[in-house]
């Protein structure tokens, strides 16, 4: 492998560039900020483990869409809020069902 490349998707800068980024990390100049930003963008692609021609090899449309979603920049979405809301609704529905069951039992006994 050539110097400065660590595999597909790895940051392409040479080692001296990474060393300079580390050395100048306390500076807030526009150049340093831009260099750090470009390095972070390249670093985000580091863990793309799919083959380069994976899209041509995939025959199932759902798998192709999943791979394209994985290759998008940044997170596509987060389900944490939705899962919490769903859980709270399920708990509320279960409590309401239990309350209704208890009312039905009391009604059958003639206590209500």
Secondary structure, DSSP 8 states (H G I E B T S, - for coil): --TT--STTS--S-HHHHHHHHHTTT---HHHHHHHHHHHHHHHTTT--S-TTHHHH---HHHHHHHHHHHSSS-----HHHHHHHHHHHHHHHHHHHHHHHHHHHHHHT--
